[in-house]
């Protein structure tokens, strides 16, 4: 009997303080204090809320929670928005080389992502080629929004980036779309964690809006896109987008109907929606085949061990089974087959290679 794999499709990892180059601290880009209590940027800090932010502790945490493999995304603080060109290139290069090393040294435990900045499109494409051809990576991490070279904020699925998506499709890459930096372009005071609790979800919905309006899920068949946090607001927003498209066709000339993208095989969403009502809507809209396990560990908004919330990694799927939202076999697929499908697409050889790597 084949072992049932448990793959976490949305995880994060901090470098140990001594692994972060001095220039990152000198320039105020990003660093971790020597006591491993805070991650820092110039005029910004955030507590390290769990020891599993770091490699050895992460491996112990995975062992404890019976997680066979984790997909490690880039750190949101390293999308490079607002940095000077040279600093941004160095910071992103550091992140990509760090993630590549983590995958190379722990092949059975991690598949890691790399990040590029589309504001410099040619450079971004060179970095895609380097990460795929030289570093053997298969997951591109992109922000929902980025700042272009003249300081304008754009959605990642802007038509200016079509050349990048063509390359992604050629390489048969998985893409993770993750929100961040909302407080830099949404003109509201950063209070009561509003950008993480509300605006991040709106940013995902906005990116989904433009991916589907541009029909990129069909135009670039080798590109499989996953939206973080279940693309939560995109699920409840479908009806409004459909009515808007039908009611004001003058605003959508040459665009694709939102209905065409629903449950599309190239669009995935993770399970990190925090309640079974939202998960039920996600599954109803997109089918369980397009849903992957996402714990967003070790952040406090992730599915972590918490007495206060009587929570643990995998709890939402257990509740969904109890409430007949998902079957046992659908949950197994969300933990494994669906994640593998997102990472590898229909490439059977790539799938087998990944499974063999996980099984050591």
C-alpha positions in Angstrom: 0.0 0.0 0.0 1.3 3.5 -0.9 1.9 5.7 2.1 -0.5 8.6 2.3 1.6 11.8 2.2 0.9 14.9 4.1 2.3 17.9 2.2 1.9 21.4 3.5 1.6 23.7 0.5 2.1 27.1 2.3 4.9 27.4 4.8 7.6 30.0 5.7 11.2 29.8 7.0 13.5 32.4 8.4 17.2 32.3 8.0 19.1 32.1 11.3 20.5 35.6 12.2 24.0 34.6 11.3 22.9 33.5 7.8 21.7 37.0 6.8 24.4 39.1 5.1 25.5 42.2 6.9 24.4 44.5 4.0 20.8 43.5 4.6 21.0 45.0 8.2 23.2 47.9 7.1 20.6 49.0 4.5 17.7 48.3 6.8 16.3 45.7 4.3 15.7 42.7 6.6 17.4 41.0 9.5 16.7 38.9 12.6 18.1 39.9 16.1 20.8 37.6 17.6 18.3 36.3 20.2 15.9 35.2 17.5 13.1 37.2 19.1 12.3 39.7 16.3 12.4 40.0 12.6 13.3 43.5 11.6 13.4 46.1 8.9 14.1 49.8 9.0 11.3 51.3 11.2 9.6 47.9 11.5 9.7 44.9 13.7 7.6 41.8 14.3 8.0 39.2 17.0 9.2 35.7 16.1 6.1 33.9 17.5 7.3 30.3 17.2 10.7 28.6 17.2 9.6 26.7 14.0 10.4 29.8 12.0 13.9 28.3 11.9 15.1 25.2 10.1 16.0 22.7 12.8 13.0 23.7 14.9 10.8 23.5 11.8 11.9 20.0 11.1 11.1 19.0 14.7 7.7 20.7 14.3 7.0 18.8 11.1 8.0 15.5 12.7 5.7 16.2 15.7 2.7 17.0 13.4 3.3 14.2 10.9 4.0 16.5 8.0 6.1 14.8 5.4 7.0 17.7 3.2 6.5 21.5 3.1 6.4 24.1 0.3 8.4 27.0 1.6 7.4 30.4 0.1 9.7 33.4 0.1 9.4 35.9 3.0 6.8 38.6 2.2 9.3 41.2 3.5 11.6 40.4 0.6 9.4 41.2 -2.4 11.7 44.2 -3.0 9.0 46.9 -3.3 10.4 50.4 -2.8 14.1 49.4 -2.7 16.8 50.9 -4.9 17.5 48.7 -7.9 20.9 47.2 -6.8 19.7 46.6 -3.2 16.5 44.9 -4.4 18.5 42.6 -6.8 20.9 41.6 -3.9 18.1 41.1 -1.4 16.1 38.9 -3.8 19.2 37.0 -4.9 19.9 36.3 -1.2 16.4 35.0 -0.6 16.5 32.7 -3.7 19.9 31.3 -2.9 18.9 30.7 0.7 15.7 28.9 -0.4 17.6 26.9 -3.0 20.1 25.7 -0.4 17.3 24.6 2.0 15.8 22.5 -0.8 19.1 21.1 -1.9 20.2 20.1 1.6 16.8 18.8 2.7 15.2 17.4 -0.5 12.8 15.0 1.2 11.5 17.8 3.4 11.2 20.9 1.4 10.2 22.3 -2.0 11.2 26.0 -1.9 10.0 29.0 -4.0 12.0 31.8 -5.6 10.9 35.4 -6.1 11.4 38.0 -8.8 10.4 41.7 -9.1 8.4 42.4 -12.3 9.2 46.1 -12.2 12.4 45.1 -13.9 11.0 42.6 -16.4 14.2 41.5 -18.2 16.0 41.0 -14.9 13.1 39.1 -13.6 13.2 36.8 -16.5 16.9 36.2 -16.2 16.4 35.3 -12.5 13.6 32.8 -13.5 16.0 31.1 -15.9 18.8 31.0 -13.3 16.5 29.6 -10.5 15.1 26.9 -12.8 18.1 26.0 -14.9 20.9 26.3 -12.3 19.1 25.9 -9.0 16.4 23.3 -10.0 13.5 25.3 -8.5 9.9 24.8 -9.7 7.9 27.4 -7.8 7.7 31.1 -8.5 6.5 33.3 -5.7 4.9 36.6 -6.7 3.2 39.4 -4.7 -0.4 40.4 -5.6 0.8 43.9 -6.2 4.2 45.5 -6.9 5.7 49.0 -7.4 6.9 49.7 -11.0 10.0 51.8 -11.8 8.1 55.1 -11.7 6.5 54.4 -8.3 3.1 53.3 -9.5 1.5 50.3 -7.8 0.3 47.6 -10.2 -1.5 44.3 -10.0 0.8 41.4 -10.7 -1.5 40.2 -13.6 -0.9 43.5 -15.5 -0.6 42.9 -19.3 2.9 44.3 -19.1 4.0 41.1 -17.5 2.8 38.7 -20.2 6.3 38.0 -21.3 7.1 36.7 -17.8 4.0 34.5 -17.8 5.0 33.1 -21.2 8.4 32.0 -19.7 6.7 30.6 -16.6 4.4 28.5 -18.8 7.3 27.3 -20.9 9.0 26.1 -17.8 5.8 24.4 -16.5 6.1 26.3 -13.2 3.8 26.5 -10.2 3.1 30.1 -9.1 2.1 31.3 -5.6 0.3 34.6 -5.3 0.7 36.1 -1.8 -0.4 39.6 -0.5 1.8 42.1 1.3 2.7 45.8 1.4 -1.0 46.9 1.4 -0.2 49.7 3.9 2.1 51.2 1.3 -0.6 52.0 -1.2 -3.9 51.8 0.7 -4.3 55.1 2.4 -5.5 54.0 5.8 -3.8 54.1 9.2 -2.1 50.8 10.0 -4.1 49.9 13.1 -5.8 46.8 14.6 -3.9 44.6 12.1 -6.4 45.6 9.4 -3.9 45.0 6.5 -3.5 41.4 7.5 -7.1 40.6 8.5 -9.0 42.4 5.8 -6.9 44.1 3.1 -4.6 41.1 2.3 -7.7 39.1 1.4 -8.9 42.0 -0.8 -5.5 42.1 -2.5 -5.8 38.4 -3.4 -9.3 39.0 -4.7 -8.0 41.8 -6.9 -5.2 39.6 -8.3 -7.7 36.8 -9.0 -10.0 39.4 -10.8 -7.3 40.3 -13.3 -5.8 36.8 -13.8 -9.3 35.6 -14.8 -10.4 38.7 -16.8 -7.2 38.3 -18.9 -7.8 34.6 -19.3 -4.3 33.8 -18.3 -5.3 30.4 -17.0 -5.9 29.3 -20.6 -3.4 31.6 -22.4 -0.5 30.2 -20.4 -1.4 26.5 -19.9 1.9 25.5 -18.3 1.4 28.1 -15.5 -0.6 26.9 -12.4 -1.5 29.6 -10.0 -2.3 29.2 -6.3 -3.8 32.0 -4.2 -2.8 32.3 -0.6 -5.4 32.3 2.2 -8.0 30.5 0.1 -8.4 33.6 -2.1 -11.1 34.1 0.5 -12.8 37.3 -0.6 -12.6 36.1 -4.3 -15.0 33.3 -3.3 -17.8 35.4 -1.9 -17.2 38.0 -4.6 -17.9 35.8 -7.6 -21.6 36.8 -8.0 -20.8 40.5 -7.9 -18.1 40.1 -10.5 -20.3 38.1 -12.8 -23.2 40.7 -12.5 -20.7 43.5 -13.1 -19.4 41.9 -16.2 -22.8 41.2 -17.6 -24.3 44.5 -16.5 -21.5 46.8 -17.8 -20.0 45.0 -20.8 -18.6 48.4 -22.0 -16.0 48.2 -19.1 -14.8 44.7 -20.1 -14.2 44.9 -23.8 -11.9 42.1 -24.9 -11.9 40.5 -21.4 -12.9 37.0 -20.4 -16.1 36.2 -18.4 -15.4 35.4 -14.7 -17.5 32.2 -15.0 -14.9 30.7 -17.4 -12.3 30.6 -14.6 -14.4 28.9 -11.9 -13.0 25.5 -10.9 -10.3 25.9 -13.7 -7.7 23.2 -13.5 -4.9 25.8 -13.5 -6.1 27.8 -10.5 -5.6 26.6 -7.0 -6.4 27.9 -3.5 -5.1 26.9 -0.1 -7.2 25.8 2.9 -6.1 28.7 5.2 -9.6 30.3 5.5 -10.0 29.7 9.3 -13.6 28.4 9.3 -15.6 25.6 7.7 -18.2 28.0 6.3 -15.5 29.7 4.2 -14.0 26.3 3.3 -17.4 25.0 2.2 -17.9 28.0 -0.1 -14.4 27.5 -1.6 -15.0 23.8 -2.3 -18.5 24.6 -3.6 -17.2 27.2 -6.0 -13.9 25.6 -7.1 -14.4 21.9 -6.3 -12.1 20.1 -3.9 -9.6 19.3 -6.7 -8.4 22.9 -6.8 -7.8 23.1 -3.1 -4.4 22.4 -1.5 -3.3 22.2 2.2 -1.9 25.5 3.4 -1.0 25.9 7.1 0.8 29.3 6.7 3.1 28.2 9.6 4.5 29.4 11.8 2.7 32.7 11.7 0.0 33.4 14.3 -2.6 33.6 11.5 -1.5 30.1 10.4 -3.0 26.8 11.4 -0.8 26.2 14.5 -1.1 24.5 17.8 -3.2 26.8 20.0 -5.0 26.0 23.2 -6.9 29.3 23.0 -8.4 28.3 19.6 -8.2 24.5 20.4 -6.4 24.4 17.1 -3.7 22.1 15.5 -2.3 21.7 12.0 -5.0 20.0 9.9 -7.9 20.9 12.1 -10.0 22.5 9.4 -10.0 19.4 7.3 -11.0 17.3 10.3 -13.9 19.6 11.0 -14.9 19.6 7.3 -15.1 15.8 7.4 -17.2 15.9 10.5 -19.6 18.4 8.8 -19.7 16.4 5.5 -18.1 19.2 3.6 -15.3 16.9 2.4 -14.9 13.1 2.3 -11.8 11.2 3.6 -10.5 10.8 0.0 -10.9 14.5 -0.8 -9.0 15.4 2.3 -6.2 13.0 1.4 -6.0 14.6 -2.0 -5.9 18.1 -0.5 -2.9 16.9 1.6 -1.1 15.3 -1.3 -2.4 14.8 -4.9 -3.6 18.3 -5.3 -0.4 19.9 -4.0 1.6 17.6 -6.4 -0.7 18.6 -9.3 -0.2 22.3 -8.5 3.6 21.9 -8.4 4.0 19.6 -11.4 0.9 19.9 -13.6 0.4 17.0 -16.0 4.1 16.2 -16.2 4.2 12.6 -14.9 8.0 12.4 -14.8 8.1 15.5 -12.6 5.4 14.1 -10.3 7.3 10.8 -9.9 10.5 12.7 -9.2 8.9 14.8 -6.5 7.3 11.8 -4.9 10.6 9.9 -4.9 12.3 12.9 -3.4 9.8 13.1 -0.6 10.0 9.4 0.1 13.8 9.8 0.3 
